[in-house]
Amino acid sequence: MSDWITLFTSFAPGFFGAFAILILDLVFKNRTKHRSAISGVIALASFALIAISNWGQASVVLATGKPIVIGLEPSLLATTFTITELGVYISSIALLLSILISIYSIAYLSKEGSTALFQSLILLLYLSIYAVTVSGDLLTFFIGWEGMSVAAYGLVAFYKHSWEAIEATVKYLIMSGIGSLTALYGIALVYGLTGTLNIENFVKGFATVTPIGTLAMILIFIGFGVEAAVAPLHMWLPDAHPAAPSPMSALLSGIIIEVGSFAFIRLLGGILTLPSYVALAQPILAVAAVATMFVGNLSALQQDDLKRLLAYSSIAQIGYILLGIATLTPAGFSASIFHIWNHALLKGMLFLLAGIVTFQIGTRSLTEMAGLGRKSPVLAALFGLSALAMTGVPPFGLFWSEFLIILSNLAVGSIILDAAVVLMLLNLLISIAYYFRVIRVVAFAKPSSALNGNGTVRIPKLLLVPCVVLIALSLITGLYPNMFYQPAANAIKSILAGFSW
Amino acid sequence: MIPLYAEWFVWALPFIAIPFTLGLSQWPKARDWFAAAITGIAFLLAIDLVLEVQSGHTITSSISWLSAYGFTVTVHVDGLAAFLAAVVNSLGFLIVVYSQGYMGHETGLPRYYSLVLLFIGAMTGLVLAGNFLQLYIFWEIVGICSAFLIAFWYDRPEAVRAGLKAFIVTRVGDAALLIGLVWLYVTTGSVDFQKLGTMASQGFIPASILTATGILILVGAMGKSAQVPLHVWLPDAMEGPTTVSALIHAATMVNAGVYLVARTYPIFSSSQTWLSAVGWVGIISALLAASIATVTMDIKRVLAYSTISQLGLMFAALGTGTQGGWFASQFHLMSQGFFKALGFLAAGSIIHVLGTRNMDDMGGLRKRMPITFIAFLFSALALAGIPPFVGFWSKDLIISELSLANLNLQVVLVLIVSMLTSFYMFRALFKVFFGPESKMAQEKNIHESPKVMTAPLLILSASVLVLGFTEGAAANLLGLAENLAFALPILGASIVAILVGLTPSYLAFYLHKPNPQAFVEQHPGLRGLRKAMLAGYGFDALYLSVFANSIAKISSAVRRIQTGILAKNLWPMLAVLVILVLWVVLNL
């Protein structure tokens, strides 16, 4: 019984909050000044309740060291939830970003009149991510996944009068839809092969390498690989991420595509770490990882559109995460999960900063925003710090996760992974070139003609606070890596221990 | 006595001071002197460390960091670390004091002083680091600081380019260093210098892995210490303010590589391959850089190439594999730090009043700027290695140790470097301070720099004169067991080499008989050589065409993949499916 209360407290605030936002927005239609604040406050209140509920679950999971399993009769097909440490880790990142973005959007979208749709979609998006991370079987996983995609489509298409947004959404929808169906086919094969959808149990059917089993895994990899933006399945991303409102881009790049990487670890991690699969899977993952980083970094190198540049850089980061997964060792998985945290902080922040630029001077072009930093030293400093941190220099957190990805790869002692590490280091060099361009243009360059004359720029506090929180967290992670790495490592350990062989 | 925790505060204090420096921006004078005071205190703490460890005992203090991997934050102070900390902080302090005058009229000083504090603090942290990982982290921070300080005048495109170049070129070395240290960790399960040293001496680490990781770490050291072929960033780094050049060349950045090799000596020096790699990298860099310095017109670039050359001598000394050579490299590091800081600050004093770096626009400055003249003269004499200046002692120690190790070819080559050094330094001295007064000097009616700038010059001048006599004390501090090598024939050869370099310099640039310009034009061989040297032997052009341009081309090609056409985007999905299925079928 208490299980169902646990579930209720996690899902109800989000659901009812989302509805309440939409209804109250209609009620207060005429209070144009306060509309966006009202939506924001309800969203934040809902997030606060969610946070309390998640805190309770997390403390139980951490105290007992065992996942909370909530399920219907075992004979039924699906609908089980398994709240694991890994799920708590990922959903906490999503929650943190969602809260900051909700705060940011109050100011950012105030010009749009109503932000109700946006705030309620963020709530629903978070709930879907939560459902994915705590699902105990493939069907729940898939439903959560689809919910996440649907909310994301809505948010990409937020500027519904802009052709760019609609085109991007259609591409995203079709590609991601095909990806989902591919994954669903893979899931169907898993059920056919093993007779169960339970994530902890279906791996038993994979103890020996079978043609159907490997086909199922390939389909799941490709299917979820679309949303995870693994090259060459990433083609939708450079259109979709920039077209969305900036706070939404922060969520898309910061956590949604990383949920795809989470899916690989959660669903395939237990199987692929088996010795009989390693030789088969390691080269595939390593090649995909290296291809993804090269596509991302080389495309970002000559971008003038700041948000597109950031989107390409996210693809490159997926490559690094995938390389950690390619080790097929607990250390590599932990490093990847840790990288998800670090990347979420910084990429989230950079998109929010790009949003501030759009908010102030209405451009995404680096050429046009040149010299903005001279009008606002705070913005220049934040841009400088976050772009610097994204190149993986200490003392920021991203340094540690990149370092641990490299370390875990070299520890395996395979020639392919050694080569992949060298290529990753080359990629890090390429990324310095374009992130330094961002720093130079935004923080130091002479003001462009578009900027001349309008004095100093005053930025609303609500836009700055989330950015300061994010860079502070990145710095804290860099100084005390243990605090955020150890939970990730424990989570991976318990996930892999959960598979009963 | 109250415990000072000097081993922590000596590097943490500058970091802690940064927010206060930024907070004092309303009162610029207070802020600038606050920064100077902090570096002064850091210097006193460094001296305290030297006093604590001089009797041979070491301070080790550590806290847990990333427990899953057993990484700790460890400060380990021994003679070497304390010696380096004292060099870094004494020079850092003098340079920050000098900055009060030199940078006084600049804007962007909050950025300048925060970066300088970070730079000095990180460099001190680097030399006190007890393990590889911690050293690497400070190593990276030092790199960032240098890049941003070189690009301090960000309105000048060449300054920004030089900053980025410094960062990327040193990061190439850093990548090798990173692989090396991770490889060592994967093999031994430790990054601690002490533990690794013990394991290596007990033969626990396979020799092939020692050599390979040692070479990778050497590449990292070459990047930071600007050794050929990773030296290309250093001459361009002259685009930064002169105080920054002094910091980079004397107190911080470039010393890091030499220090790293010295620090890892107990680990790798059993590998003969590694030792000869270290030595030859040094010799080649010393020769190439010294030859380029003989033709450069920019006074700061002359000093920059001389830095590369002097660092090369330190690597050469490390290549001997003996304790004496090891000590010689560190003593020369200190010596180079002082006379190079002096050289840069003197050059800065000239640039400050004259506004140019081209030596053809200088000349005859001796009378108008007597203190600067003395300073530059002392720096040149020390650099050329004339007794009793500190450079004489340290360079002769290197040559003696090389000859003691029976590396006779290297001894000859170092003597040639010594000859070239004396040639180019006296060339600079004659061109800048002797001869008729230049037009520019007359038009601007220049005079000596303010006291806040000349005081550090005088202190440094006195230092290069007396520091040579601290050789015994330094050897004691660094725990040198054997007696220092000293051979009279070497001394004679070295003096002859200096004179052989000085004579043509005197003839050409003081007496103008023959006129150097005309002389080179008459000899096609010399003309070609001069052209090659002025182009830096083509390293820059090579890197630009091979790396930068080809990456830009590939990048354009990759962008063409992104058609934005949905139908085309779906094909790769099918292709991936087919490839993966084929891969599995072929491997089952």
Boltz contact constraints between the chains, C-beta under 6 A:
constraints:
  - contact:
      token1: [A, 171]
      token2: [B, 566]
      max_distance: 6.0
  - contact:
      token1: [A, 214]
      token2: [B, 584]
      max_distance: 6.0
  - contact:
      token1: [A, 218]
      token2: [B, 580]
      max_distance: 6.0
  - contact:
      token1: [A, 222]
      token2: [B, 576]
      max_distance: 6.0
  - contact:
      token1: [A, 222]
      token2: [B, 577]
      max_distance: 6.0
  - contact:
      token1: [A, 232]
      token2: [B, 572]
      max_distance: 6.0
  - contact:
      token1: [A, 233]
      token2: [B, 573]
      max_distance: 6.0
  - contact:
      token1: [A, 235]
      token2: [B, 569]
      max_distance: 6.0
  - contact:
      token1: [A, 238]
      token2: [B, 562]
      max_distance: 6.0
  - contact:
      token1: [A, 280]
      token2: [B, 587]
      max_distance: 6.0
  - contact:
      token1: [A, 298]
      token2: [B, 554]
      max_distance: 6.0
  - contact:
      token1: [A, 298]
      token2: [B, 555]
      max_distance: 6.0
  - contact:
      token1: [A, 298]
      token2: [B, 558]
      max_distance: 6.0
  - contact:
      token1: [A, 299]
      token2: [B, 558]
      max_distance: 6.0
  - contact:
      token1: [A, 299]
      token2: [B, 559]
      max_distance: 6.0
  - contact:
      token1: [A, 301]
      token2: [B, 555]
      max_distance: 6.0
  - contact:
      token1: [A, 302]
      token2: [B, 555]
      max_distance: 6.0
  - contact:
      token1: [A, 393]
      token2: [B, 140]
      max_distance: 6.0
  - contact:
      token1: [A, 393]
      token2: [B, 144]
      max_distance: 6.0
  - contact:
      token1: [A, 394]
      token2: [B, 137]
      max_distance: 6.0
  - contact:
      token1: [A, 394]
      token2: [B, 140]
      max_distance: 6.0
  - contact:
      token1: [A, 406]
      token2: [B, 182]
      max_distance: 6.0
  - contact:
      token1: [A, 407]
      token2: [B, 182]
      max_distance: 6.0
  - contact:
      token1: [A, 410]
      token2: [B, 182]
      max_distance: 6.0
  - contact:
      token1: [A, 410]
      token2: [B, 186]
      max_distance: 6.0
  - contact:
      token1: [A, 411]
      token2: [B, 186]
      max_distance: 6.0
  - contact:
      token1: [A, 425]
      token2: [B, 175]
      max_distance: 6.0
  - contact:
      token1: [A, 429]
      token2: [B, 171]
      max_distance: 6.0
  - contact:
      token1: [A, 432]
      token2: [B, 168]
      max_distance: 6.0
  - contact:
      token1: [A, 436]
      token2: [B, 164]
      max_distance: 6.0
  - contact:
      token1: [A, 440]
      token2: [B, 160]
      max_distance: 6.0
  - contact:
      token1: [A, 444]
      token2: [B, 154]
      max_distance: 6.0
  - contact:
      token1: [A, 481]
      token2: [B, 66]
      max_distance: 6.0
  - contact:
      token1: [A, 482]
      token2: [B, 66]
      max_distance: 6.0
  - contact:
      token1: [A, 482]
      token2: [B, 67]
      max_distance: 6.0
  - contact:
      token1: [A, 489]
      token2: [B, 68]
      max_distance: 6.0
